[in-house]
Amino acid sequence: MKTDKNSIIGFVLLGILFFLYFWVTNKQQNALLEVKKKQEDSLARIAASRMKVVDTVTAKIDSIRRDSAYRVSAAGNFTTAAQGTEQLIVVENEVMKVNFSNKGGKVHSVVLKKYLSHDGQPVVLSGSKDQLGYAVNTGNNQSTQTGELYFAANPIVKNADGSQVVRYNLQASNGESILHEYTIQPTAYMIDWNLALTGADKLLSQGQLNMVWHSVTEQHEKTAVYERQMSNICFSEGNEFDYISAKTERKFEKPVQWLSVVQQFFNTTLISKNSFTAGAVNWSRKTDSTTELATIDANLQMKLPVQNVVSVPLQLYYGPSDFNILKKQAPEMDKIVNLGRDMYSFVRPINKYIVMNVFDFFAGFVKNFGWVVLLLTLFIRLVTAPLTYSSYLSGAKMKVLRPELDTLKKKFGEDQQGFAMEQMKLFREAGVNPLGGCIPALLQIPIFFALYSFFNSNIALRGQAFLWSTDLSSYDVIARLPFTIPMGFGDHISLFTITAVLTSFLISIYNMSMTPTQDNPALKYMPYIFPFMLLFIFNRLPSALTWYYTVSNVVTLGLQFVIQNYIINHDKILANIEVKRKAPKKQSKWQEKYSQMMESQKKVQDLKERNQKKLNK
């Protein structure tokens, strides 16, 4: 007992030292950064004082003139479109407000009406930093990007079905023309984009359309760090879904149906109804402290007929990564919602056919999503109840056998192999499976990974408040720390994480009271170390997940107490064990092999002990 007490005190002191170390180190680093910044500012002022004064106004005018001259030269037959003033046209439907620009005849930005960003402002996708266009020949050995040309805008056309049409066109001096036609439906996030070229055999080299897409994604969630982690590039290549997250580039070798720039809960997708024939995409996550998440550069090629007039049907999706919405847009687009991928792909069917349907069912009549998560948890526990009960029954048998196991432990002392052989014999005679109590833990693994994917990608939870959490799709915060704790903990304390860890700790204590005592310190303290590890794993996860874990743990504790004290009859179990002991036993092949292995090890151990005694004499 004294050793155990000293070990616990040691662990506590070690934890305090760790926290003090992180706090002092963080404070020192901040101080060093301040000193370094002052030095850099001082050097910058000295360098600036030594520089010659430059007429910045004159330099700026010269730069504008050079740029203007280059634009005019590159525009060739489209000289009149080389210069102009950017003007925006706003078109609204029920779910979004689309800003179109005459520069490039493109979508400038899209405001989503039903969603707010982390700062309380409406979510805006795309922007002034984004470019989407293609190269056209403007004369002999001359070409330019359509994004550099100013299109002429036509009046907005409103159709009888509620759709609206925006047209931009370019007219060249030699009769060639380019038309961008956009159609927006009343309730859709999808924009139909029809690209029509007259004189296409001259505008494009050998019928090759080279689409260039540059995009910079912006933060919309509580923390840019976590949103970056959830961001990726998705696409359909050869009519099969794929994505890149850890990698930074992908070269397409099969036809590409669509390419999507994905954030945690939103995406911007370029779709080709006739498929791009080839291309490549490069992307990189930002690592600085800005609100930018990632930079994307894509080049997509399409082979068109070499003829005078061609039409290219495209689509642009700007909207939420909502499973039910995406599955209606283009084939495989619903897989943008990460319900389980790669080594966790086995949980996707669980999410798609069970968790999602049950969640939507409860959400149909319960308005608060915190209670929806609670009902989902109770449903999961109800479905897994038969397996859970069998594990509790196994635990009850272990509890009944505990006095005999303690007697065996005293009898064999330090002879661990002898004790193991007798313990296996006792379990076999009593018909007890020592691994039966592991079923709940094993059952939690696929369920946890399924719900981790589900809660991280379920946009319905975004911005939903429950108890002290203001957003179930992100972690809750009850306190901010003046420093950042590494290993994933962060600079905050989540109360739902604390409740999940504490209830896990209580389960560990209860389970330890049901199993034989352990002399191995690693096995003895592992049940207490695991909840401590959860503290670092859970603190940055969505509060919906930590709330689920808390409810599940409370249900587990309640079930264990009720089943062990009011349902399971321990006297009857003991009587059944005595009956099984008297019945003839037949070992399974595994038990036979295990017994043989233990007997061999026991003989080897006895031989070593006899040799050691002879040497000592």
C-alpha positions in Angstrom: 0.0 0.0 0.0 2.9 2.4 0.8 4.4 1.7 -2.6 1.1 2.4 -4.3 0.7 5.7 -2.4 4.2 6.7 -3.3 3.7 5.9 -6.9 0.5 8.0 -7.0 2.2 10.9 -5.3 5.0 10.6 -7.9 2.6 10.7 -10.8 0.9 13.8 -9.4 4.2 15.6 -8.8 5.3 14.6 -12.3 2.1 16.1 -13.8 2.6 19.3 -11.8 6.2 19.6 -13.0 5.0 19.1 -16.6 2.5 21.9 -16.4 5.0 24.2 -14.7 7.5 23.4 -17.4 5.1 24.2 -20.2 4.0 27.4 -18.6 7.6 28.7 -17.9 8.8 27.6 -21.4 5.9 29.4 -23.1 6.5 32.5 -21.0 10.2 32.5 -21.9 9.5 32.0 -25.6 7.1 34.9 -25.6 9.8 37.1 -24.0 12.4 36.0 -26.6 10.0 36.8 -29.4 9.3 40.3 -28.1 13.1 41.0 -27.8 13.6 39.6 -31.3 10.8 41.7 -32.7 12.3 44.9 -31.1 15.7 44.1 -32.6 14.2 43.5 -36.1 12.2 46.7 -35.9 15.3 48.6 -34.9 17.3 47.1 -37.8 14.5 47.9 -40.2 14.4 51.6 -39.1 18.2 51.8 -39.5 18.0 50.2 -43.0 15.1 52.5 -44.0 17.0 55.6 -42.9 19.9 54.7 -45.2 17.8 54.0 -48.2 17.4 56.7 -50.9 14.1 58.4 -51.0 12.1 57.1 -54.0 9.2 58.9 -55.6 6.6 56.2 -54.9 3.8 58.0 -56.7 5.9 58.2 -59.9 7.0 54.6 -59.6 3.4 53.5 -59.2 2.3 55.4 -62.3 5.1 53.9 -64.3 4.1 50.4 -63.2 0.5 51.0 -64.1 1.5 52.2 -67.6 3.8 49.2 -68.2 1.0 46.8 -67.1 -1.6 48.6 -69.3 0.7 48.4 -72.3 1.3 44.7 -71.8 -2.5 44.1 -71.4 -3.3 45.9 -74.7 -0.5 44.0 -76.5 -1.7 40.6 -75.2 -5.3 41.3 -76.0 -4.7 41.4 -79.7 -8.0 41.2 -81.5 -9.8 41.8 -78.2 -8.0 45.2 -77.7 -11.2 46.9 -76.5 -11.5 44.4 -73.7 -7.9 45.0 -72.4 -8.8 47.9 -70.2 -11.8 48.7 -68.1 -13.3 49.0 -64.6 -14.4 46.0 -62.7 -18.2 46.1 -62.1 -20.2 43.6 -60.1 -23.7 42.2 -60.8 -25.6 40.7 -57.8 -28.1 37.9 -58.3 -29.9 36.3 -55.4 -32.0 33.2 -54.8 -33.3 31.7 -51.6 -30.0 30.3 -50.4 -27.2 32.5 -51.7 -26.2 35.8 -53.2 -23.9 35.6 -56.2 -21.6 38.5 -57.2 -20.6 38.3 -60.9 -17.7 40.3 -62.3 -17.2 41.7 -65.8 -13.5 41.1 -65.4 -13.1 37.6 -66.7 -16.9 37.3 -67.0 -16.8 35.1 -63.9 -18.3 34.5 -60.4 -16.5 36.9 -58.1 -17.9 35.7 -54.8 -20.8 33.8 -53.2 -22.5 34.7 -49.9 -24.4 31.8 -48.3 -27.5 33.3 -46.6 -28.2 30.4 -44.1 -24.7 30.1 -42.6 -22.6 32.4 -40.5 -18.8 32.5 -40.2 -16.9 32.4 -36.9 -17.1 36.2 -36.7 -20.9 36.3 -37.0 -20.8 37.5 -40.6 -22.3 35.4 -43.5 -20.1 32.7 -45.0 -18.4 34.0 -48.2 -16.9 31.5 -50.7 -14.5 32.5 -53.4 -13.3 36.1 -53.5 -11.0 38.6 -55.1 -7.9 36.3 -54.7 -9.6 33.5 -56.7 -9.2 33.2 -60.4 -11.1 30.8 -62.8 -10.5 31.2 -66.5 -8.7 29.7 -69.6 -6.3 30.8 -72.2 -7.4 32.0 -75.7 -5.4 33.0 -78.8 -5.8 36.7 -79.5 -3.7 37.0 -82.6 -0.6 35.7 -84.3 1.7 34.3 -81.5 -0.4 36.1 -78.9 -2.6 34.8 -76.1 -4.1 35.8 -72.8 -6.2 34.5 -70.0 -9.9 35.4 -70.0 -9.5 36.6 -66.5 -7.5 39.5 -67.8 -10.2 40.7 -70.2 -13.3 42.8 -69.4 -16.5 41.3 -70.7 -19.7 43.2 -71.7 -22.6 42.4 -69.4 -26.1 41.8 -70.6 -29.2 42.6 -68.6 -30.3 39.8 -66.1 -33.0 37.6 -67.6 -35.7 36.2 -65.3 -37.5 33.1 -66.5 -41.0 31.9 -65.7 -39.7 29.0 -63.6 -37.9 31.4 -61.3 -34.4 30.9 -62.7 -32.2 33.8 -63.6 -29.7 34.1 -66.4 -26.5 36.3 -66.5 -24.6 36.6 -69.8 -21.2 38.1 -70.4 -19.7 38.3 -73.9 -16.5 39.4 -75.7 -16.4 40.5 -79.3 -13.2 40.5 -81.3 -12.4 42.7 -84.3 -12.2 39.7 -86.6 -15.6 38.3 -85.7 -14.6 35.8 -83.0 -16.6 35.9 -79.8 -16.8 34.4 -76.3 -20.0 34.0 -74.3 -20.3 33.0 -70.6 -23.8 32.2 -69.7 -24.7 31.5 -66.0 -28.1 30.1 -64.9 -29.2 30.1 -61.2 -32.2 28.2 -60.0 -34.5 29.5 -57.2 -33.3 27.2 -54.4 -30.0 25.7 -55.6 -26.4 26.2 -54.6 -25.4 25.0 -58.1 -24.7 27.5 -61.0 -24.9 26.2 -64.5 -22.1 27.7 -66.6 -22.3 27.4 -70.4 -19.2 28.5 -72.3 -19.8 29.2 -76.0 -16.9 30.0 -78.4 -17.4 31.3 -82.0 -14.2 30.9 -84.0 -13.1 28.2 -81.6 -10.8 26.7 -84.2 -8.7 29.9 -83.9 -9.3 30.8 -80.3 -8.0 27.4 -79.1 -4.9 25.6 -80.3 -5.9 22.3 -81.8 -9.1 22.3 -79.8 -7.4 22.2 -76.5 -9.2 24.1 -73.7 -6.8 24.8 -70.7 -8.8 25.7 -67.6 -6.8 27.4 -64.8 -8.2 27.6 -61.3 -6.5 29.4 -58.4 -8.2 29.6 -55.1 -7.4 30.7 -51.5 -9.7 29.3 -48.8 -10.6 31.4 -45.7 -11.4 30.5 -42.2 -15.1 30.1 -41.3 -14.9 27.9 -38.1 -13.8 28.7 -34.5 -10.1 27.7 -35.0 -8.2 27.9 -38.3 -5.8 25.2 -37.1 -8.5 22.5 -36.9 -10.3 23.7 -40.0 -7.0 23.4 -41.9 -6.7 19.8 -40.6 -10.2 19.0 -41.9 -9.6 20.6 -45.3 -8.7 18.6 -48.4 -9.1 18.3 -52.2 -11.7 15.9 -53.5 -12.4 14.8 -57.1 -14.0 12.2 -59.3 -11.4 10.6 -61.6 -12.6 7.9 -64.0 -16.0 8.1 -62.3 -14.5 7.1 -59.0 -14.1 9.3 -55.9 -10.7 10.1 -54.5 -9.0 12.8 -52.5 -5.7 14.2 -51.3 -5.1 15.5 -47.8 -1.5 14.6 -46.7 -0.2 14.9 -50.2 0.2 18.3 -52.0 -0.3 17.3 -55.6 -2.1 15.0 -57.9 -1.7 14.4 -61.7 -4.8 13.1 -63.3 -4.4 10.2 -65.7 -8.1 9.5 -66.3 -11.0 11.8 -67.2 -12.0 14.1 -64.4 -15.7 14.7 -63.8 -15.3 17.2 -61.0 -12.8 18.9 -58.7 -13.7 20.2 -55.3 -11.9 22.6 -52.9 -13.1 21.3 -49.5 -13.2 23.0 -46.1 -14.6 21.5 -42.9 -18.2 22.2 -43.7 -18.2 24.0 -47.1 -16.9 23.3 -50.6 -16.4 24.9 -54.0 -16.7 22.5 -56.9 -16.0 22.8 -60.6 -18.0 20.2 -62.6 -17.6 19.3 -66.3 -20.6 17.4 -67.8 -18.4 16.1 -70.5 -15.3 15.5 -68.2 -11.9 17.1 -68.4 -9.5 14.8 -70.2 -6.4 15.5 -68.1 -4.9 17.9 -65.6 -3.2 18.3 -62.3 -3.8 20.0 -58.9 -1.4 21.4 -56.4 -2.4 22.6 -52.9 -0.7 23.5 -49.7 -2.1 24.2 -46.2 -1.1 27.5 -44.6 1.1 27.3 -41.6 1.0 30.9 -40.4 -1.5 32.6 -38.0 -3.6 34.2 -40.7 -7.2 33.4 -41.5 -6.2 31.7 -44.8 -6.4 27.9 -44.8 -4.9 26.7 -48.0 -3.9 27.7 -51.6 -5.0 25.7 -54.6 -3.7 25.8 -58.2 -5.4 23.5 -60.7 -4.9 23.0 -64.5 -7.6 21.0 -66.3 -7.5 20.2 -70.0 -10.4 19.4 -72.3 -10.2 18.2 -75.9 -12.9 20.0 -78.0 -13.8 19.5 -81.7 -11.7 21.7 -84.0 -14.6 23.6 -85.5 -15.9 27.2 -85.7 -18.6 27.0 -82.9 -18.2 24.9 -79.7 -20.2 24.8 -76.5 -18.8 23.6 -73.1 -21.3 22.7 -70.4 -19.9 23.3 -66.9 -21.3 23.8 -63.4 -20.1 25.5 -60.3 -21.2 24.5 -56.8 -20.8 26.9 -53.9 -22.3 25.6 -50.7 -22.5 23.4 -47.7 -21.0 20.0 -47.5 -24.4 18.5 -46.7 -24.8 14.8 -47.6 -28.4 15.1 -48.6 -27.7 18.1 -50.9 -24.5 16.8 -52.4 -25.9 13.4 -53.4 -28.3 15.3 -55.8 -25.5 17.4 -57.5 -23.1 15.0 -59.3 -22.2 11.3 -59.0 -19.9 10.6 -56.0 -20.1 14.2 -54.7 -21.8 12.9 -51.5 -18.4 11.3 -50.6 -17.0 14.8 -50.0 -18.7 14.4 -46.6 -16.1 12.3 -44.7 -18.1 9.5 -43.1 -15.1 7.2 -43.1 -12.1 6.9 -45.4 -9.0 4.8 -45.9 -8.3 2.7 -42.9 -11.5 3.9 -41.3 -13.6 3.2 -44.4 -15.2 0.3 -42.6 -17.3 2.8 -40.5 -18.8 4.5 -43.6 -21.7 2.0 -43.9 -22.3 2.3 -40.2 -22.7 6.1 -40.6 -24.5 6.1 -43.9 -27.1 3.5 -43.2 -27.5 3.6 -39.4 -26.1 6.6 -37.5 -27.2 9.2 -40.1 -30.7 7.9 -40.4 -31.2 7.5 -36.7 -29.8 11.0 -36.1 -32.1 12.5 -38.8 -35.1 10.7 -37.3 -34.6 12.1 -33.8 -33.8 15.6 -35.3 -37.2 15.5 -37.0 -39.0 16.0 -33.8 -36.4 17.2 -31.3 -35.1 20.7 -32.0 -32.1 20.9 -29.7 -29.3 18.8 -31.2 -27.7 18.2 -27.8 -30.7 16.1 -26.9 -30.6 14.5 -30.3 -27.1 13.3 -29.6 -28.3 11.9 -26.2 -31.1 10.0 -27.9 -28.6 8.7 -30.5 -26.4 7.5 -27.7 -29.3 5.7 -25.9 -30.2 4.0 -29.2 -26.6 2.8 -29.8 -26.4 1.5 -26.2 -29.8 -0.3 -26.6 -28.7 -2.0 -29.8 -25.4 -3.2 -28.2 -27.1 -4.2 -25.0 -27.1 -8.0 -25.6 -23.3 -8.0 -26.1 -22.8 -5.7 -23.1 -24.9 -7.9 -20.9 -22.8 -10.9 -21.7 -19.7 -9.0 -20.8 -21.2 -7.9 -17.5 -22.1 -11.5 -16.8 -18.5 -12.5 -17.4 -17.5 -9.8 -15.1 -19.8 -11.1 -12.4 -18.3 -14.6 -12.7 -14.8 -13.1 -12.3 -16.0 -11.3 -9.2 -17.3 -14.6 -7.7 -14.0 -16.3 -8.4 -11.9 -13.4 -7.0 -11.5 -14.9 -3.5 -10.2 -18.2 -5.0 -7.9 -16.2 -7.3 -6.5 -14.2 -4.4 -5.9 -17.5 -2.5 -4.0 -18.9 -5.5 -1.9 -15.7 -5.7 -0.8 -16.1 -2.1 -0.1 -19.8 -2.6 2.2 -19.3 -5.6 3.7 -16.0 -4.5 6.3 -14.9 -7.2 5.7 -18.0 -9.3 3.8 -16.2 -12.0 3.8 -19.2 -14.4 2.4 -21.5 -11.8 -0.3 -19.0 -10.9 -1.2 -18.5 -14.6 -1.6 -22.3 -15.1 -3.8 -22.7 -12.1 -5.8 -19.6 -13.0 -6.5 -21.0 -16.5 -7.5 -24.3 -15.0 -9.9 -22.5 -12.6 -11.5 -20.5 -15.5 -11.9 -23.7 -17.6 -13.5 -25.6 -14.7 -15.9 -22.7 -14.0 -16.7 -22.0 -17.7 -15.5 -18.4 -17.5 -14.1 -16.5 -20.4 -11.5 -14.0 -19.0 -11.7 -11.9 -22.2 -15.5 -11.6 -22.0 -15.3 -8.3 -20.2 -13.3 -6.8 -23.1 -16.4 -6.8 -25.4 -17.6 -3.3 -24.4 -14.1 -1.8 -25.0 -13.8 -3.5 -28.4 -17.3 -2.5 -29.3 -16.5 1.2 -28.6 -13.7 1.2 -31.2 -15.8 1.1 -34.4 -18.5 3.2 -32.8 -16.1 5.9 -31.7 -14.4 6.1 -35.1 -17.8 6.2 -36.8 -19.1 9.0 -34.6 -15.7 10.9 -34.8 -16.2 11.1 -38.6 -19.9 11.8 -38.3 -19.7 14.7 -35.8 -16.7 16.2 -37.6 -18.5 16.4 -40.9 -22.2 16.9 -39.9 -23.0 20.5 -40.8 -26.3 20.2 -39.0 -24.4 20.5 -35.7 -22.6 23.7 -36.8 -23.5 26.6 -34.6 -25.9 24.6 -32.5 -25.7 25.5 -28.8 -26.2 23.0 -25.9 -25.7 23.6 -22.2 -22.4 25.5 -21.9 -21.3 24.7 -25.5 -22.0 27.4 -28.1 -21.2 25.1 -31.0 -21.6 21.3 -31.0 -19.4 20.9 -34.1 -16.4 22.4 -32.2 -14.9 22.1 -28.7 -16.5 23.9 -25.8 -14.4 26.3 -23.7 -14.9 27.0 -20.0 -11.4 28.5 -19.5 -8.6 29.9 -21.6 -5.0 29.1 -20.6 -2.2 31.7 -20.8 -0.1 29.2 -22.6 -0.5 26.3 -25.0 -0.1 22.7 -23.8 1.4 20.5 -26.6 0.3 16.9 -27.6 -3.0 18.2 -28.9 -4.4 19.7 -25.7 -4.3 23.4 -26.8 -4.8 26.6 -24.9 -8.2 25.9 -23.5 -10.1 23.6 -21.2 -13.2 21.8 -22.4 -15.8 20.9 -19.8 -17.3 18.1 -21.9 -13.8 16.7 -22.1 -13.5 16.8 -18.3 -16.8 15.0 -17.9 -15.9 12.3 -20.4 -12.5 11.7 -18.7 -13.9 11.6 -15.2 -16.7 9.2 -16.1 -14.0 7.0 -17.9 -11.9 7.1 -14.8 -14.9 6.0 -12.7 -15.5 3.1 -15.1 -11.8 2.1 -14.8 -12.1 2.1 -11.0 -15.2 0.0 -11.1 -13.7 -2.5 -13.5 -10.6 -2.8 -11.4 -12.7 -3.8 -8.4 -14.3 -6.6 -10.5 -11.0 -8.2 -11.7 -8.2 -9.9 -9.8 -5.5 -7.7 -8.4 -2.4 -7.1 -10.5 1.1 -7.2 -9.3 2.5 -5.8 -12.6 2.6 -2.0 -12.2 2.0 -1.5 -16.0 -1.2 -3.5 -15.9 -2.2 -2.1 -12.5 -2.1 1.5 -13.5 -3.0 1.2 -17.2 -6.8 1.6 -16.5 -6.0 5.0 -14.9 -3.5 6.1 -17.5 -6.0 5.6 -20.4 -8.5 8.3 -19.1 -5.6 10.7 -18.7 -4.6 10.1 -22.3 -8.2 10.9 -23.3 -7.7 14.3 -21.9 -5.2 15.2 -24.6 -7.2 13.4 -27.3 -10.6 14.9 -26.6 -9.8 18.5 -25.7 -9.9 19.7 -29.4 -12.6 17.4 -30.6 -16.3 18.5 -31.3 -18.3 18.8 -28.1 -21.0 16.6 -29.7 -18.5 13.7 -29.5 -17.3 14.4 -25.9 -21.0 14.8 -24.9 -21.8 11.4 -26.5 -18.8 9.8 -24.7 -20.0 11.3 -21.4 -23.6 10.1 -21.8 -22.3 6.6 -22.9 -20.1 6.4 -19.8 -22.9 7.4 -17.5 -25.2 4.7 -19.1 -22.4 2.2 -18.7 -22.0 3.0 -15.0 -25.7 2.8 -14.4 -26.1 -0.5 -16.2 -23.1 -2.0 -14.4 -24.6 -1.0 -11.0 -28.1 -2.2 -11.8 -27.1 -5.4 -13.5 -24.5 -6.4 -10.9 -26.7 -5.5 -7.9 -30.3 -6.2 -9.0 -30.3 -8.5 -12.1 -27.4 -10.9 -11.8 -27.8 -13.4 -8.9 -24.2 -14.1 -7.7 -25.3 -17.0 -5.5 -26.9 -18.7 -8.6 -23.7 -18.0 -10.6 -21.6 -19.6 -7.9 -23.9 -22.6 -7.9 -23.7 -22.9 -11.7 -19.9 -22.7 -11.5 -19.8 -25.6 -9.0 -22.0 -27.7 -11.3 -19.7 -27.0 -14.3 -16.7 -27.9 -12.2 -18.1 -31.4 -11.6 -19.0 -31.9 -15.2 -16.4 -33.6 -17.5 -14.3 -31.0 -19.4 -13.1 -31.0 -22.9 -10.4 -28.5 -23.8 -10.6 -26.5 -27.0 -7.5 -26.7 -29.3 -6.6 -23.2 -28.2 -6.8 -24.2 -24.5 -4.8 -27.3 -25.1 -2.0 -25.3 -26.8 -2.1 -22.7 -24.2 -1.8 -25.3 -21.4 1.0 -27.1 -23.2 2.9 -23.8 -23.6 2.4 -22.9 -19.9 3.5 -26.4 -18.8 6.7 -26.1 -20.9 7.5 -22.7 -19.5 6.9 -24.1 -16.0 9.3 -26.9 -16.6 12.0 -24.5 -17.9 11.5 -22.2 -14.9 11.8 -25.2 -12.5 15.0 -26.3 -14.2 16.5 -22.8 -13.9 15.6 -22.7 -10.3 17.2 -26.1 -9.5 20.4 -25.1 -11.4 20.5 -21.8 -9.5 20.2 -23.7 -6.2 23.0 -26.0 -7.2 25.2 -23.1 -8.0 24.4 -21.4 -4.7 25.5 -24.5 -2.9 
